[in-house]
Amino acid sequence: MGLTIHYALLLSGARTMDEVKVVVTRARELVLKQGMQEVTPLIRVGPDFMLGLYSLPVHDEQGAEVGHVAVSPAEGWVFSVALGAGAERLLMGLCRYPSNLRHEGRTLPTHVGRGWRFQFFCKTQYAAAQGWEHFLRSHRTAIELLLLWRELGVQVRITDEGGYWPRCNEKKLRAKLAQMEGITAAVAGALKDTAGADGRPLLTAASALGHPRFERLEHEGMQQHGAKIRQALRIIQDNCKP
């Protein structure tokens, strides 16, 4: 749980692994020119790269969705950037995926077999424990770094849960942050105070619990969303019963 930026990078056309390495290398150089201090070297990835999995819906003969299967990248290049205390690292790159895969005796089209792509997310909410300005800088930097890929001919899609992008609306972002901090603190506090089947709290450690304004945020969150949170807790406790 936490305010998150979701994004997808797509480089269309047939490219070799070496050609894509050049593109990702140039993207990394652009990131470094922005003054980012903690940038990893390029990392070559393959089918065991768990952060590059795509979730492919599986349908039965009648067209009803019956589950999902993971699509692993065939190969690719990635690197990550530190955005600041509390924010997750921003992971970026490009991978090639198979056009089809075998699943339970069937050949399924993956729909991601053309071009090179990467889809991931970056949670920025907990940077707010360092103050609004730090959070805003981290959140805004993540989006600005993603947009650098457009200079290299890469399509960029961003879904910003904070509402800052695409209109750079700081007022909307601040309101959404306040709402999400209240919800997160209220849920974390409720889980901390609720015992599971073994008598222990359902939650003993979380980023939200260490927020310097945790108690105030918890109070505000329970005032606004307490009924729904308590209902959810009852469901959790029922499912935890032996």
C-alpha positions in Angstrom: 0.0 0.0 0.0 1.3 3.5 -0.8 1.1 6.2 -3.5 2.8 4.8 -6.6 3.8 5.8 -10.1 3.2 3.0 -12.7 5.0 3.2 -16.0 5.7 1.4 -19.3 8.5 1.9 -21.8 8.2 0.6 -25.4 10.8 0.7 -28.2 9.1 -0.5 -31.4 10.8 -2.2 -34.4 13.3 -5.0 -34.7 16.4 -4.4 -32.8 19.4 -6.5 -31.8 20.5 -6.9 -28.2 23.6 -4.7 -28.9 21.4 -2.0 -30.5 19.1 -1.9 -27.4 22.2 -1.8 -25.2 23.2 1.4 -26.9 19.7 2.9 -26.3 19.7 1.9 -22.6 23.2 3.2 -22.2 22.2 6.6 -23.6 19.2 6.7 -21.3 21.5 6.1 -18.3 23.8 8.9 -19.5 20.9 11.2 -19.7 20.0 10.3 -16.1 23.5 11.0 -15.0 23.4 14.4 -16.6 20.5 15.3 -14.4 22.9 15.0 -11.4 21.6 11.7 -10.0 24.2 10.3 -7.7 23.2 6.7 -7.2 22.8 5.0 -10.6 23.7 1.4 -11.0 25.7 0.1 -14.0 23.7 -1.6 -16.8 22.6 -5.1 -15.8 22.0 -7.8 -18.5 18.9 -9.8 -17.6 17.2 -12.9 -18.9 14.4 -15.3 -18.2 15.2 -15.4 -14.5 14.6 -11.7 -14.1 11.6 -11.8 -11.8 11.0 -8.0 -11.9 10.4 -8.2 -15.6 7.5 -10.6 -15.6 4.3 -9.9 -17.5 1.0 -11.4 -16.3 -0.8 -13.0 -19.1 -4.6 -13.8 -18.7 -5.5 -17.3 -19.5 -9.0 -18.0 -20.9 -11.0 -21.2 -21.3 -12.6 -22.4 -24.6 -15.7 -20.2 -23.8 -13.5 -17.1 -23.4 -13.8 -16.8 -19.7 -10.7 -15.8 -17.7 -9.5 -18.8 -15.6 -6.1 -17.5 -14.4 -2.8 -16.0 -15.2 0.6 -17.2 -16.4 3.9 -15.3 -16.0 5.7 -14.3 -19.2 9.5 -14.0 -18.6 11.7 -11.8 -20.7 14.0 -13.5 -23.2 16.8 -10.9 -22.6 17.3 -7.2 -21.9 19.2 -4.4 -20.2 18.1 -2.5 -17.0 19.5 -0.1 -14.5 18.1 1.6 -11.4 18.3 5.1 -9.8 17.9 6.2 -6.2 15.3 8.9 -5.8 15.9 9.8 -2.1 15.2 8.5 1.4 11.9 6.7 1.6 11.2 6.4 -2.1 11.7 3.1 -3.9 14.5 3.0 -6.5 13.3 3.7 -10.1 14.0 0.7 -12.2 14.2 1.3 -16.0 15.3 -0.6 -19.1 14.2 -2.6 -22.1 13.5 -6.3 -22.5 12.5 -8.6 -25.4 9.7 -11.1 -24.8 8.6 -14.2 -26.6 5.7 -14.0 -29.0 4.2 -17.3 -27.7 4.6 -19.6 -24.7 3.4 -23.1 -23.9 1.0 -23.5 -21.0 -0.7 -26.8 -20.1 -0.3 -28.2 -23.6 -1.5 -25.0 -25.3 0.4 -22.4 -27.3 -0.6 -19.0 -26.1 0.2 -15.6 -27.8 1.8 -13.3 -25.3 0.8 -10.1 -27.0 4.2 -8.5 -25.9 6.4 -10.2 -28.5 7.0 -7.2 -30.7 9.6 -4.6 -30.0 11.4 -4.1 -26.7 9.6 -3.0 -23.5 9.6 -2.7 -19.8 6.7 -2.2 -17.3 7.1 -1.6 -13.6 6.2 0.8 -10.8 7.8 3.1 -8.2 6.3 3.8 -4.8 7.2 7.3 -3.6 4.8 7.8 -0.7 7.1 7.0 2.2 9.5 9.8 1.1 7.0 12.1 2.7 8.4 11.0 6.1 11.2 13.4 5.2 8.8 16.3 4.5 6.7 17.6 1.7 9.6 19.2 -0.3 11.6 15.9 -0.2 8.6 13.9 -1.3 7.7 16.3 -4.1 11.3 16.3 -5.4 11.4 12.5 -5.3 8.0 12.1 -7.0 8.7 14.7 -9.7 12.2 13.4 -10.4 10.8 9.9 -11.1 8.5 11.3 -13.7 11.2 13.5 -15.2 13.6 10.7 -15.6 11.1 8.5 -17.2 10.3 11.2 -19.8 13.9 11.4 -20.8 13.4 8.1 -22.7 11.3 10.0 -25.2 14.4 11.7 -26.5 15.6 8.3 -27.6 12.5 7.4 -29.5 11.0 5.3 -26.7 7.3 5.5 -26.0 6.5 6.3 -22.3 3.2 5.7 -20.6 2.8 7.0 -17.0 -0.1 6.4 -14.6 0.4 8.6 -11.6 -1.7 7.7 -8.6 -0.9 11.0 -7.1 -2.4 13.0 -10.0 0.6 15.1 -10.4 1.2 13.9 -14.0 0.4 14.9 -16.7 -0.5 18.5 -15.7 2.2 18.9 -13.0 -0.5 19.6 -10.5 1.2 20.0 -7.1 -2.0 20.9 -5.3 -3.7 17.6 -6.4 -0.6 15.6 -5.5 -0.5 17.1 -2.0 -4.2 16.4 -1.4 -3.8 12.8 -2.7 -0.7 12.3 -0.5 -2.6 13.5 2.6 -5.4 11.1 1.8 -3.1 8.1 1.2 -1.0 8.8 4.3 -4.2 8.8 6.4 -5.4 5.6 4.9 -2.1 3.9 5.2 -1.5 5.0 8.8 -5.1 4.0 9.8 -4.7 0.5 8.3 -1.3 0.0 9.8 -2.5 1.1 13.2 -5.5 -1.1 13.0 -3.5 -4.2 12.0 -1.0 -3.4 14.8 -3.8 -3.4 17.3 -5.6 -6.5 16.0 -4.6 -10.0 17.0 -4.4 -12.9 14.6 -5.3 -16.5 15.3 -2.0 -17.0 17.2 -2.7 -14.1 19.4 0.0 -11.9 17.9 -0.6 -8.6 16.1 -1.4 -8.9 12.4 1.3 -6.2 11.8 4.4 -5.6 13.8 6.6 -3.6 11.4 5.9 -1.3 8.5 7.1 2.0 7.0 3.9 3.7 8.0 4.5 2.9 11.7 7.8 4.9 11.7 6.3 8.0 10.2 7.0 11.0 12.5 3.4 12.1 12.3 2.0 8.5 12.5 -0.5 9.1 15.4 -2.0 12.2 13.8 -2.3 10.5 10.4 -3.8 7.4 12.0 -6.4 9.5 13.7 -7.3 11.4 10.5 -7.4 8.2 8.5 -9.7 6.5 11.0 -12.1 9.5 11.1 -12.5 9.4 7.3 -12.3 5.7 6.5 -12.7 3.9 9.9 -15.9 2.0 9.0 -14.4 0.4 5.9 -11.2 -0.4 7.6 -12.9 -2.1 10.5 -15.0 -4.1 8.1 -11.9 -5.2 6.2 -10.3 -6.3 9.5 -13.3 -8.4 10.4 -12.9 -10.2 7.1 -9.1 -10.7 7.7 -9.7 -12.1 11.2 -12.4 -14.5 10.0 -10.0 -15.8 7.4 -7.2 -16.2 10.0 -9.3 -18.4 12.2 -8.1 -22.0 12.4 
